[in-house]
């Protein structure tokens, strides 16, 4: 009788242990499922927040572009430089640009491209002797340069940085960098200008 009672108690003991382990396993599985679900919800919330931020930035960009604004590259220059530019337009005397730095001349070039002043653009292009006259250089400008720089002049209207890279420049050659950042759009354009007849001119080779 005592042995039977012992076996009966032992059997109950094993059943209790198995029941406890089953409940414990179920709790752990439920906790794992809950943690996985919470992780998925958090990822979805983060993705939704990112999409909302991107959409808001895109909407702001569209609204900014739709807003009528008058922009002029020349207005980004100082008063004295603007005066020299106006004097050049009247006389077409390039000596008015002798005091201009390379980055200022690049601004003048972009302005001439943006406003369709092809003759001005051509006059401040560097000619290494590959072109026999201005007409030939202007043909090269129309065929190989205008399209690229007209798009660039539009995209970089609200540039925030313009400087000469001193490390890559030398006495007769400057590397000018212009950067723009507008909402989701950001870019840097690198231009080479070379000294010719005491004037910094845009090098748009290879010729």
N, C-alpha and C positions, 0 to 999 in steps of 0.2 A: 504493500500500500504506500509506504513511504517513497519507494522507488518510482511508483506511478505518479505520485504527487510531484516528485522532483522533475520527472520528464515533462509533466504537464506545465509546470512553471517555466521550465527551460524553453519549451516550445512557445509559450506566451512572450517570453523575453526576446526570442529571435524575431517573433512577429512585430513586436514593438520597435525593435531596432530597424527592421526592414521598412516599417511604416514611417519611421522618423527620417530614414535616408531618402525614401520616396518623396516625402513632403519637402525635405531640404533641397533635393534635386529640382523639384518643381519650382521652388522659390528662386533658386539660382537661375533657372532657365527664364523665369518671368522677369527677374532683375536684368538679365542680359538682353532680353527682348525690349524691355523698357529703355535701357541705356542706348540700344541701337536705334530705337524709334526717336528718342530725344536728340541723338546725334544727327539723324536725318532731318528732323525738324529744324535744328539749328543751321544745318547746311543750306536748307531751303530758304530760311529767313535771311541768311547772309547773301545768298544769290539774288533774292528779291531786292534786298537793299542796294546791291551793286547795280542791278538793272534800273532801279529807280533813279540812282545817282547819275548813271550814264544817260538815261532818257532826259533827265532834267538839264544836264549839261548840253545835250544835243538840241533840246528845245531852246535853251538860252542862245546857243550859237545861231540857230535859224532866225530867232527874233532879232539878234544883233545884225545879221546879214541883211534882213529885210528892212531894217531901219535906215532911212536915207541919211547918208553921211558924206561929207565932202572931205576927201583926203588928198593931200599933196605931199609928195616926197620933198619938194623944195622947201616947204614950210618947216621941215625938220632941221633945216640948216639955220645958222645964225643970221642975224640981220645983215651983217657985212657981206657974207657969202651970197645971200639972196640978191643984194645990190649988184655984186659982180656978175651974177647969173643974168639979171635983167639987162645989164650993159652988154653982155655977150650976145643976147638975143637981138639987140639992135645993130650991133656991128659985125657979129660973127668972128670977132677977134679972139682967138684962143688964149691970148696973153692974159685975159681977165681971169683965167683959171690957174695962173702960176702960183698963187698963194693957197690954192686948195690942197688939202691933204688927200691921200688916196681914198680914204673912206668917204670923204665928201664928194669926190668925183664919181664914186660908185653910186651915190645917192642921185647925183645929177643924171647919170646914165639911166637909172631906173625910172626917173621922172620923164626923161625923153621917150623911153619905151612906152610907158603908161599913157602918155599924152599923144603918142603917134608922131612925135617930132623926129622923123627918120634921119633928116640931115644932121641934126644935133647928135643923134646916136652914132651916126657914121663918123662924124668929125672927132669924136672922143673914143673911137676904137683904135687900138694899137695896130699899126701896119708895119710889119717887119720887112717890107719890100716885096712881099708876095703879090701885091696888087699894084698895077701900073698907075691907076688913077682912082679918084673918089668914086666914080661911077661903078667901077669893078668891085670896090670894097662895099659899096651899098648893095650891090647884087648879092654878095656873100652874106651880108647882114640879113637881107630879106629871106634868103633861102635857108640859112643855117642857124641864125641867132634869134631873130625876132620872136618866133613862136615860143621857144623855151623861156626867154626872158620876159615876155608879156605875161605868161602864166606865173612866173616867179614874182613879178612886180605886183600882181594881184594878191597872191598868197602872203606876201611879206609886208603888206601895207602897214600893219601895226607892229612892226618889229620892236623888240625891247632891248636888243643889244647889237651894237655895231662897233667893231674894233679891228685893229691891225694885229695880226699874229706876228709878234716881233721875232719869235724863234725861227719862223720859216721865211722871213723877209730878208732882203738885202738892200744895198744902196739904190739899185735901179729897179727893184721888184718888190712889191708888197702883196701879202696875202691878207685879204679882207674877209672877215667873217660876219655875217648878219644872221641873227636868230629871231625867231618868232614863236610865240606861245599863245594860242587862243583856244580856251576850253580844252577840247580833246586833241587839238592839232598842235604839233610842235615840230620845228625843223630848223636846221642851220644850213645856210648857203655859203659856200667858199668861192671867192672870186680872186682872180689874179690881175693885178694892175702893174703896168710897166711905165717907166719914165721915158718920155719921148719929147724932145724940144721943150724941156722944163715943165711938161704937163703930164700928170698921171692919166694914163689911158687904159681902158679895159682890154685885157688880152682875152680874146675869144677863139683861140686856136683849137686844134692844130690847123695851121694853114697849109 
